[in-house]
Amino acid sequence: MPDFNNAFDRQIKNRNFLSPAGFKFSLAKAPKVDFFSQSVSIPNIDLGVAVQTTYLRDIPVPGDKLTYGDLDIEFFIDENLDNYLQIERWMRSLGYPETLGEAVSLDPGVDDVLLNSRSDGTLIVYNSSFNAIAKIFFRDMFPVSLTSVPFTASATDINYIMATATFKYTIFNVETLTKDES
């Protein structure tokens, strides 16, 4: 006879849904992007697949390497372009700078450009009561793409301009901040 008490114990206790508005993103190298963050997604993770060949049929087996998707952060651009320019200057310092001054470290306390070319970021996830439930740490982030900034004189309503920055990173780790109530 099945143990019904045990079956109920395995059910989820908290039946509230996760709110898409409950987050805060912070990036050490570009702190002005934090306040204006509009959206961010926890990136996808893909596990490679190996193929075990047999005489009847090839059998897929779990691989051994994870591939992490890009981290996209959509943010409102402030009126003075400060947050946009933080990302733009960071990318310029990593890529092909116009002057030697642009290639120098963005942090005056660090002289090594390679040491200071990456930054850690943190995504804090909040529950429906806006209590922090998880921290997701992104290690060794650097920007690889920054969207264009469209201007138009034919706008009838004021829709504030947003940009999206795409980042690569080494790995992300999730730290839960709640006790296990599953």
Backbone torsions as a table, in degrees:
resi	resn	phi	psi	omega
1	MET	NA	133.5	-178.7
2	PRO	-67.1	149.1	179.0
3	ASP	-90.6	97.5	-176.2
4	PHE	-69.5	-31.6	177.0
5	ASN	-62.1	-41.3	178.7
6	ASN	-66.2	-37.0	179.2
7	ALA	-63.4	-40.7	178.1
8	PHE	-69.6	-32.2	178.8
9	ASP	-66.5	-24.4	-178.8
10	ARG	-85.4	-7.2	-178.6
11	GLN	-77.5	157.3	177.3
12	ILE	-69.0	131.5	-179.7
13	LYS	-82.5	-43.0	-179.2
14	ASN	-90.5	111.6	-176.6
15	ARG	-102.4	17.2	175.6
16	ASN	-79.8	147.3	178.3
17	PHE	-86.6	152.4	178.7
18	LEU	-76.0	129.3	-179.2
19	SER	-82.4	134.3	178.1
20	PRO	-72.5	-13.6	-178.5
21	ALA	-91.2	-3.7	-175.0
22	GLY	-94.3	79.9	178.1
23	PHE	-155.4	160.0	170.8
24	LYS	-145.7	129.0	179.7
25	PHE	-112.3	136.7	175.5
26	SER	-131.5	142.1	-177.8
27	LEU	-131.6	118.6	-173.5
28	ALA	-56.8	-43.7	-175.1
29	LYS	-80.0	-20.2	-179.0
30	ALA	-132.1	70.0	-175.9
31	PRO	-66.1	-20.7	-179.1
32	LYS	-75.4	-12.4	176.6
33	VAL	-78.6	-26.6	-174.3
34	ASP	-53.8	-56.6	-172.3
35	PHE	-63.5	-31.8	-173.9
36	PHE	-96.1	6.7	-179.2
37	SER	-61.1	128.2	-178.2
38	GLN	-103.9	-38.6	178.7
39	SER	-155.9	150.6	176.0
40	VAL	-155.4	147.2	179.3
41	SER	-123.3	142.0	170.7
42	ILE	-67.5	122.9	-174.5
43	PRO	-65.4	159.0	177.2
44	ASN	-73.8	157.6	175.3
45	ILE	-127.0	129.8	177.8
46	ASP	-119.3	135.1	175.4
47	LEU	-101.6	125.3	178.3
48	GLY	-61.3	159.7	-179.6
49	VAL	-124.3	131.9	173.0
50	ALA	-99.5	163.7	-179.8
51	VAL	-120.8	124.5	175.0
52	GLN	-96.9	115.9	-178.1
53	THR	-83.1	139.7	174.3
54	THR	-134.4	168.7	-178.6
55	TYR	-73.1	-18.4	179.2
56	LEU	-96.5	-50.7	-174.1
57	ARG	-156.6	141.9	174.9
58	ASP	-72.3	138.5	-176.3
59	ILE	-114.3	123.3	176.2
60	PRO	-73.6	138.2	176.9
61	VAL	-131.4	151.5	180.0
62	PRO	-57.9	139.2	177.9
63	GLY	-81.6	-165.2	-177.4
64	ASP	-124.6	2.1	-179.1
65	LYS	-125.0	134.2	174.3
66	LEU	-94.0	143.4	174.1
67	THR	-117.1	126.8	-178.5
68	TYR	-100.8	135.6	177.1
69	GLY	-72.6	167.0	178.7
70	ASP	-70.3	155.1	175.4
71	LEU	-101.9	117.6	178.4
72	ASP	-106.4	129.6	177.8
73	ILE	-121.5	119.6	176.8
74	GLU	-99.4	130.3	-176.6
75	PHE	-142.6	149.6	172.8
76	PHE	-72.1	139.6	177.7
77	ILE	-88.2	127.6	-179.4
78	ASP	-71.8	162.6	-173.3
79	GLU	-59.3	-29.0	179.6
80	ASN	-96.6	7.1	-178.6
81	LEU	62.6	16.7	-176.2
82	ASP	-58.6	-49.5	-176.7
83	ASN	-69.5	-36.6	176.2
84	TYR	-62.9	-44.0	-177.7
85	LEU	-69.1	-27.5	175.2
86	GLN	-60.5	-45.4	179.4
87	ILE	-69.9	-43.0	-178.8
88	GLU	-60.7	-44.3	179.5
89	ARG	-67.8	-36.5	177.2
90	TRP	-62.2	-46.2	179.1
91	MET	-64.7	-40.6	179.7
92	ARG	-63.5	-38.9	179.5
93	SER	-67.5	-28.0	178.5
94	LEU	-82.0	-31.6	-173.9
95	GLY	-91.8	-123.5	-177.1
96	TYR	-109.6	90.2	-177.4
97	PRO	-70.1	153.5	179.2
98	GLU	-78.4	-34.0	179.3
99	THR	-129.7	164.0	178.6
100	LEU	-64.4	-32.6	179.0
101	GLY	-60.9	-32.7	178.2
102	GLU	-73.0	-24.1	-179.0
103	ALA	-83.8	-15.6	-179.0
104	VAL	-71.4	152.3	-178.1
105	SER	-49.7	141.0	177.7
106	LEU	-75.6	-19.2	179.3
107	ASP	-101.2	113.5	-176.0
108	PRO	-60.4	-20.4	-179.4
109	GLY	-81.8	-10.4	-178.2
110	VAL	-120.0	125.6	-177.6
111	ASP	-90.1	-26.0	-175.6
112	ASP	-82.5	114.6	-177.8
113	VAL	-62.6	-42.8	-178.5
114	LEU	-65.0	-37.4	179.4
115	LEU	-65.4	-32.3	-174.7
116	ASN	-104.3	16.2	-177.6
117	SER	-83.3	-11.9	-177.7
118	ARG	-121.7	164.2	-178.4
119	SER	-146.7	149.6	174.4
120	ASP	-90.5	150.1	178.4
121	GLY	-133.6	157.7	-179.5
122	THR	-135.0	131.6	173.8
123	LEU	-111.4	119.2	176.9
124	ILE	-101.1	128.2	-179.1
125	VAL	-105.6	132.4	-179.3
126	TYR	-110.0	150.5	176.4
127	ASN	-85.0	-172.6	-176.9
128	SER	-66.4	-17.7	175.9
129	SER	-96.4	9.7	-178.6
130	PHE	58.4	39.5	169.8
131	ASN	-102.3	137.1	-179.3
132	ALA	-64.0	128.7	180.0
133	ILE	-115.9	-20.2	-179.3
134	ALA	-157.3	149.6	171.5
135	LYS	-121.2	131.3	178.0
136	ILE	-115.3	117.9	-176.8
137	PHE	-98.9	123.9	176.0
138	PHE	-104.0	122.7	-175.4
139	ARG	-100.2	137.2	172.6
140	ASP	58.7	50.8	179.3
141	MET	-77.3	149.0	169.4
142	PHE	-152.3	144.8	-176.3
143	PRO	-77.2	141.6	177.2
144	VAL	-121.9	-13.0	-179.6
145	SER	-155.2	143.7	175.4
146	LEU	-139.7	124.3	-174.2
147	THR	-69.1	167.4	177.6
148	SER	-72.0	165.8	179.0
149	VAL	-116.9	102.2	-175.7
150	PRO	-83.4	132.6	173.2
151	PHE	-117.9	144.9	176.7
152	THR	-149.1	135.9	178.6
153	ALA	-85.6	-8.7	-176.8
154	SER	-93.8	8.5	-179.4
155	ALA	-69.2	131.3	177.9
156	THR	-96.0	-30.9	175.0
157	ASP	-111.1	154.4	177.9
158	ILE	-87.2	107.5	172.4
159	ASN	-110.0	110.1	-175.0
160	TYR	-65.4	145.7	-172.4
161	ILE	-78.2	136.6	178.0
162	MET	-122.8	156.9	175.5
163	ALA	-133.3	160.1	175.9
164	THR	-123.5	128.5	174.9
165	ALA	-108.6	133.3	178.6
166	THR	-108.3	133.4	-176.2
167	PHE	-123.3	145.1	165.5
168	LYS	-99.7	158.7	-178.9
169	TYR	-157.5	167.3	-178.7
170	THR	-79.0	-51.0	-176.7
171	ILE	-162.5	159.3	168.9
172	PHE	-126.2	147.2	180.0
173	ASN	-126.4	140.2	-179.1
174	VAL	-106.9	127.2	175.3
175	GLU	-113.5	118.4	178.0
176	THR	-81.2	141.1	-177.5
177	LEU	-108.5	3.6	179.0
178	THR	-114.9	155.4	175.9
179	LYS	-74.9	153.9	-176.8
180	ASP	-71.1	112.3	177.8
181	GLU	-115.3	12.6	-174.9
182	SER	-53.4	NA	NA
